[in-house]
Amino acid sequence: MSLEAVIIIGVVILGFVFLYIFLKRNQPSDDVLEIVKLLQSTAAQDRETLLSTLQQHTHSLNARLDRAAEVIGNVQKNIGEMSEIGRGMKEMQEFLRAPKLRGTIGEHILKELLTQLLPKQSFHLQYKFRNGATVDAAIQTANGIIPIDSKFPLENFRNMASAATEDEKNKFSKLFASDVRKFENTLKTFRKSIF
């Protein structure tokens, strides 16, 4: 309730109290009866106005609460969907932990990329060099063959990135560097077999 409504109701009640006390002491005259009738009609109008205002505020509050409930429902639905996506991502991470499977998926993605970007005759999948070394793909250029291996030494890279101490980080950094050097040596072997 607003302060104005409380004041109006208080004035009306005080008016009735004074009128009641006045009437108890004296016999009402026509003027007093006229004032009482006027106060009664004014009080009825004030009650109607107050009830109308309260109803409007109640409807407005209900509409706001309905909108808030709808927004909260949508947020809960979105949170549920995000939770499902999170579970799916976690399952996908677990699925891709196997290096062999990750390598197979990497080879498939490489094949799709090459198929979409290059003419069929300009690349070869599972290309075998004269020395017996095999790469996932080889791109034929005017200057020679570009070997492509879709694998990446992910395990030691992850271990290095998530290391808790500096000693662990150094240890996994060396292992990761060793993995990369193995790939470098493979590339050198490819280069020797090309030239």
Steps between C-alpha positions, in 0.01 A plus 500: 500500500618848425549766767219712354251215534600444864461871577156514333380195691638645825321834444173322419526283812581803719204682349270212590641485853446872558155480346409203718617679815319814395179310430518315829510829690249693293197419301578522133373801315420506131837662429681226687302233318586668173871496593475132598340411166770697316774325698342162429482563124857636498620195696325267252663680207838485673457126562410443136800702384725316743367159392538592133860613559578185697353282225707679236817456705415135562446435128824680416690303764349171378597581142857577610515178702371303199769655278766430764383137528515466122854644489610273785346202318692588184823542698448161666435344159818660360700384801370148442600517134845635592539220752415247227756663269758486780433130556525441125831685486634298792393175331667619177821576692496154653432352157795686346750402771610198298793614281422250223139618471609866511750427223233332287267797544786740417575305182133510400479877558822548301353296214180708502694827501726394214202370299317829540800727435715326240443317172503121543817450291706747710509296823539139611381343824719254694792583271793260523852625423779292343662445839177343634389797711129580472323831561129569543498713184736644241428806290659504154638843404716624213797508740443153647293317757382651830452224760221547758458306822179572690627380837600721789674389824203604714557304824828662602375839381193468728718381788731798448209746482334368817814443709462612860866565577788647307689167519205314343469766234870467411475120494199497265646782293805283429278202414291715269814639332622143455167407335529798266859404414378152405262664254785722375714191442212343309477815285877490437462140388222608266713781362791263433274257319354786291827660389 
